[in-house]
Every structure is written in C-alpha cells, then in structure tokens.
Amino acid sequence: MSNASKRAAGTAKELHGKIEKNVGKLVGSERLEAEGRARELGGRAQKETAKASERVKGAVEEVTGRVQSAVGDLIDDPKTSARGQLRKAKGKARQATNR
C-alpha cells in the first residue's frame, strides 16, 4: 500500500470515527461514542504516520540532492549540479507538502 493510499485510508477511518462518535452522542450511547473516538484517533495516527514517512523520504531526497549538487560543483559539471539542485528542491517540496 502506497503512502498516498495509507494517508487516504487514515483520513477515511478518521472521518468514519467522527461520524460514529457523533451518532453515539446523538443516541446517547457512550459505548458507540467511545468506539468512534477510538477509530477517529486510530485514523489520525495512520494518516500522520504516512505523512511522517513522506517527510523522511523528502529529507533523504534533499540530502541526496545536496550531495549531487556539490559533486557537480566539485567536478565542474553544471548538468550534475543542476540535477542535484532539482532533486534538493523536490525533497524540500515533499517535506513541505506533508507537514
């Protein structure tokens, strides 16, 4: 399962939990309300775990880009340096998207 689908599944689980919690409140069922709250928190945790994983991947991509860019500068290869800068920017964007 990809991180995007894990994130979507977490969001769906969180939403399902919110609905279940509110239905429990509405009908006066503490058990249903508690189960909904638990499902909501589980979904939120699943979503945040997927986001954290993407942030780590972004950090690795950023560092790899920095190294590639430095190597390009060191060997005086503008293409390698530019590819490194692009990879670094992609890594930063991936991290920012998953905050």
FIPA-214558 format. One record per residue (C-alpha): residue in three letters; x, y, z. Coordinates in steps of 0.05 Angstrom, whole numbers, padded with zeros to 5 digits, always signed. Example, Ala and Ser with C-alpha at 12.3 -4.5 7.8 and 13.67 -1.06 7.14 Angstrom:
// FIPA-214558
ala+00246-00090+00156
ser+00273-00021+00143
***
This chain:
// FIPA-214558
met+00000+00000+00000
ser+00030+00067-00020
asn+00036+00125+00028
ala-00018+00163-00010
ser-00067+00106-00002
lys-00047+00097+00072
arg-00060+00171+00082
ala-00127+00167+00047
ala-00146+00105+00087
gly-00127+00142+00151
thr-00169+00202+00131
ala-00229+00156+00116
lys-00220+00119+00182
glu-00216+00186+00219
leu-00279+00211+00185
his-00316+00146+00200
gly-00296+00152+00272
lys-00321+00224+00277
ile-00388+00203+00247
glu-00393+00144+00294
lys-00375+00187+00354
asn-00428+00239+00337
val-00481+00186+00325
gly-00463+00158+00393
lys-00473+00226+00424
leu-00538+00236+00387
val-00569+00170+00410
gly-00537+00174+00479
ser-00493+00113+00472
glu-00427+00122+00510
arg-00400+00057+00481
leu-00413+00079+00409
glu-00384+00148+00424
ala-00321+00117+00454
glu-00313+00068+00396
gly-00320+00126+00347
arg-00268+00167+00384
ala-00220+00108+00384
arg-00230+00097+00309
glu-00221+00172+00297
leu-00155+00173+00335
gly-00131+00109+00300
gly-00145+00141+00233
arg-00109+00204+00252
ala-00049+00164+00275
gln-00049+00125+00210
lys-00051+00189+00170
glu+00004+00222+00210
thr+00048+00161+00203
ala+00042+00163+00128
lys+00058+00238+00128
ala+00119+00227+00172
ser+00144+00173+00125
glu+00138+00221+00066
arg+00175+00275+00105
val+00233+00226+00117
lys+00234+00208+00043
gly+00236+00282+00027
ala+00293+00294+00075
val+00333+00237+00043
glu+00318+00265-00026
glu+00340+00335-00004
val+00406+00309+00025
thr+00419+00267-00037
gly+00407+00329-00080
arg+00455+00370-00038
val+00509+00317-00047
gln+00496+00310-00121
ser+00499+00386-00130
ala+00564+00390-00090
val+00595+00335-00132
gly+00573+00372-00195
asp+00606+00435-00170
leu+00668+00397-00150
ile+00678+00364-00218
asp+00655+00427-00254
asp+00594+00393-00286
pro+00536+00442-00290
lys+00486+00387-00310
thr+00501+00345-00249
ser+00498+00407-00205
ala+00431+00427-00235
arg+00402+00357-00226
gly+00424+00359-00154
gln+00391+00427-00143
leu+00327+00400-00174
arg+00328+00338-00130
lys+00341+00381-00068
ala+00281+00425-00086
lys+00237+00364-00097
gly+00257+00338-00028
lys+00240+00404+00005
ala+00173+00406-00031
arg+00157+00335-00009
gln+00172+00353+00063
ala+00130+00417+00060
thr+00071+00381+00028
asn+00069+00331+00086
arg+00073+00378+00146
***
